[in-house]
Amino acid sequence: MRISKSIIAVPPGATIKEQLEYRKMKQKEFALRMDMSEKHISKLINGEVQLTFDVAMRLEMVLGVPAKFWNNLEAIYQEKLVRVKAENAMDQDIEIAKKFSYAQMAKNKWVEETRNAKEKVINLRKFFEVAELSLLKKENLIPKISCAKPSFEKEEDYDLMAWAQKAKLDARVIETKALNLKKLEEAIMKIRTMTRHNPSEFSGELSKLLADCGIALVYLPHIARSFLHGGTFWDRRKIVLGLTTRGKDADKFWFSLFHELGHIQLGHINSKSCMDNNYEKEADEFAKEILIPKKDFDNFVKNNVFNKRSILEFADLIEIDPGIIVGRLQKEGYIDFSNHNDLKRKYTIS
């Protein structure tokens, strides 16, 4: 017997048991008359095996009840089993759906707007391309994003899953060549020169450059609790690199991009030890060195002059956007976070 909130699925075996009790017939004798093993008869009565057409014909001979009756009981039982499973799965998925920032996903047009709990579940199942949301727990259904694999342990993991899935879906329409790390290494310095341009000038070229290296670049809106500026993962034969313009600061955009490129260039995405937090530090150092080489930065800060003129001159010297220098100085405590923010640019990338 299987039970859900509104359905009870009773196997035909329950009726067989009633017939045996009425006749005061033991299962051992019944098994002999059916020419079947006692073990199979026990499973049949307990609903552990299906009642086949062959068994139905034997039941008609032994119990005198038409085979059609038994076949019909089995069909009803199987239908109710499916309904019980579906109803129980829906109840479980409704609880899972509550943990996603559904309203924000709907606002971003990732899923249809609705307040109905069951409709939310259906929409989320379609979005994640799974029969049940509980399947998201299975290995490899949700990608390892850079060096963090979403789980079902923390609330923010659910929004991280949604972000990754949207990046994966958007990347499907982007044609890329095979991953070429040597080509990427050459492209990185060309990408660095783009920091001094506006998105309208560099976004198309940046996407093409990365696609030629085997990387699909997608831009996504920020989603609550994901705390992401960017994320990178394998999706079949291409690498997906997703970026948000969270905060819209250009310096954060570029640092996030080179941080993710660092994960790729340093081989972190292929590693089985992707959960190692040291990889995050290595990717940070990679981004810092590409944007403002340590030798140049050390020479600049030793003078201890951080006015607007010195920052602009240094930016021209190393050919980088001045806002990136401001961000680095603020981050490392050389200037206050309120200083020189007028040198920082804001990006809007769709």
N, C-alpha and C positions, 0 to 999 in steps of 0.2 A: 504494500500500500504506500502511495506517495501522496503528500498533502501540501497544499498551499493555502493562502488565506480564504479562497473561495471555491477551491476544487479538491475533490478527493478522487484519486485514481485507484480503483480496486481491481486487482488482477483476476482473470478468469479462474485462477487456482482457488480463490475463495469459494466459488460456486462448486468446483470439483470437491473441495473439502466438505462442503455441506452435503453433497450427494453421498460421499463415503460415510459420513456420520449417520445419515438417514438409513443407510444400508448396514451400518455397523461393520463396515469392511476396513481392515487394516491396510496401510499403504503397501505392505509387503505383498499381500494377496492381489491388490490392485495393480501393482507393478507386473506381477506374473500374468494377469489377465490382459494387460496392455502390451505385453512383450517388450517392456522397457525396464531400465535399471531403476532401483529404488532411489538412487541419487538424482536421476533426472526427474522422477516423479516428485521428489521433495522440492526441487528447484521450480518445477512447474506450478506446484501448489503455492509456493512463496513468491511467485511472480518474478523469478530470477532468470527464466528463459521464456522465449516467445512460444505461444501455442500455434503450431504450424498446421497446415491443411491436413497433413498426414495424421497428426495427433487428433485433430478434430474428427477425422473419419474413425479412428480407433475408439474415441470417446462415444461416438454414436453407437458402435457395436457393443461396447462394454456397459455403458450407462443408459442406453436407449434414448438419449437426447440428441436431436439432429445436429449434424456437423455445422450446418448453417448457423445455428444458435451459438456454438462455440467460436466460430470465426467472427461472428458479429461482436461477441463479448471482447475478443482480443482486439478488434479494430477500435472499439470504444475505449478500451484501456490504453492502447498506444496513443490515441488522440489526446486523452486526458493527461497522459504522462508528459506529452509535449507542452500542453497548456500549463501544467503544474510547474515544469521546469522554467517556462517562459515567465510565469508570474513571479516565481521566486527570484529569478535572475533580474527582473524588472525592479523588484523591491530592493535588491542589493545594489543595483546600479543607480537607483534614485538617491541612495545615501552617498554613493561615490560622486554623483553629479553635483551634489551640494558643495563639494570641495573645490570645484572649478569656479573661476571668476566669469560665470556664464554671461552676466549682463555686459561686461566689457568685451567679451568675445563677440557677442551679438552687435554691439556698437561698432566694432571693427569689421563687421560683415563676415566674420568667420563662420558663424552659425546663424540660423533664423531666430528672430526674437520670439519669445514665448514665456509665459509664466507657469505653464502647465508642466508639472514634474515629469510626467511620462514623455511628453514631447521633447523636453530637454534631453532626456536619456537617448531617445531616438536620434536627435540631431547630433549629439556627441558621439554616438556609435558610428554614424555616417562620417562625421568629421575625422575620427580616428581610424575609420575603416576596419572596425571590429564588430563581431556579432554581439559581444557583451563587453562593457567597460572593465569588468573584472579581469579580462584577458590582458589588459595593459600591464599587469604584473609580470607577464611572461617575458623571458629574456629575448632580446633582439627586436621586440615590437616597437620599443621606444629607443631612439639612438642615444649613445653616450655623447653628450654635448661638451665639446672640448674635454675637460677633465672632470665632468660631473654627470653622473647618471641619475636621472629622475627616479624616484621610488614612490611608494605609498606611505612614507613615514612622516613627512612634513607637509604642511599646507602649501608652502610655496612650490613644492615639487609638482603639484598638479598644474599650476600655471606654466611652469617650465616645460612640462609635457606638451601643453597646448601650443606654446611658442615654437617648440621644435617641430611639431606636426605641421604647423602652418608654414614654417620655413621649408620643410620637406615637400609639401604640396606645391608651393610656389616655384620651387627649384625644378620641378618636373618639366616645365615648359622651356627651360633654359638648356640650350645645346652647348656642350663643352667637349673639349678634346680630352685625351687621356692625361692623367696627372703627370706633370713634368716638373720635378723639383728644381732642376737646373734652370729651366726657363723661368720658374717662379723667382729664383734668386736674382736673375737678371732683371725681372720686371719690378721687383721691390724698390729698387733705387729710382726707377722711372715713376713709380707710384708716389714716392716721397715728394717729388717735385710738384705733385698735384695739390699739396697742402696749401699752396699759395693762391689757389684758384677757387672759384665758386662751384657749387654742385652742378649747376647747369653746364659748366665747362668741362668738368671731369667725370661725371657719373657714367656717361655712356662709354667713354674710353676705359674707365676703370673696370667696368663689367666685362668688356671685351678682352682686356688684358688678362683678367683672371680666368675667363672662360677658356682662353687659349692655353692656360696652364692646368686646366682640369678642375676649375673651381667655379661653382655656381653662386654668384653673389645675389642675395635677396635683402631687401629692406623691409622691416616690420615695425609696426607701432609698438611702443612699450606696453606690456601687460602687467597689471598689479601683481606684486609679490614675487615676480620672476627675478627682479633685481638684475636684469641683464642689460649689458651694453652690446654684447655680441655672443655668438656661439658657433661652433664648428663641429661637423660630424660627417661620417661617410654615409652616403645613400646609394647603394649598389655600386655603380662604376664612376661616381663623381663625388667630390667633396662639396658639401653645402656650407656656405659661410653666411650666416645671418647677422645683420646689424640693425640696431635701433638707433634713433637719434634722441634717446632719452636725455632730457635736459637741453638738447639741441646745441650743446657746446661743441664747436669744431675740434678743439683739442681732445675732447673725450672720444669723439668720432674716430679721429686718426689713431689715437692710442689703442682703441678697441680693435680697429682694423689690423694694425700691426701686431697686436697681442695674438689675435686669432691666426694671422699668417705665421707667427712664431710657432704656434702649436703644430701647424702643418709642416713648416720648414724643419723643425726640430724632431719630427717623427713621433710626436705625442699621440696623434690620433690612431696610429697603427699599434700603439703599445698596449699590452695586456695589463699594464700597471697604470692605466689612465687615471685612476683615482688618486694617484700620488700628488699631494699638494705642492710638492717641489716643482712640478711641471708648470703650475700657475706662476711661481716666482721666476722660473726660467723664461716663460713667455713674456712676463713683465719686463725683464732685463733685455730681452730681444727687442721689444718695442721701444724701450728707452734708448737703446744704443742706435737703432735705425734713425729715430727721429732727431735725437740730440746726442751725438757720440760723447762718451764719458770724458775723453781727453779735452774736447772743445768746451764741454760744460764746466769742467774743473778749472780751466783757464779763465773762463768768464766769471765764475763766482768768487775766485780768489781776490778779485779787485774790489769786491763788496760794494759795487755800484749798480743799483737796480732801478734807475730811473727810466722813463719812457724812451729817452734817446738811446741809452746804452742797450736796451732790449731790442729796439728797432735796428740798430747797427749790427748787433750780434745775429739777428734774424737774417739780415742781408748777407752777412759773412758766411753763414752755413746754409743759406738758401732754404729757409723754413718759415712757416707762418709764425708771426710773433706771438700769437695767442698760445701756441704750443709751448713756447718758452715761459710765458706767464704761468701756464698751468703747472709746468715742472717746478718753477720757483715756489709757487704756492704749496704744491704737494710736499716738497722737501723742506718747507719751513723757512725759506729765505725771505719771503715777503708774506704779508697777511693776505687772506683769501679775498679781502675787499680791495686790494690794490691792483691797479692796471687792468681791470676787467673790461675797460673800453677797447683794449687791444684784442679781446677775444671776439671771435665771430660766431654767429648762430647759424646753424644749417636747418633747412627744411628740405628733406629728401623724401619723395614719394616712390 
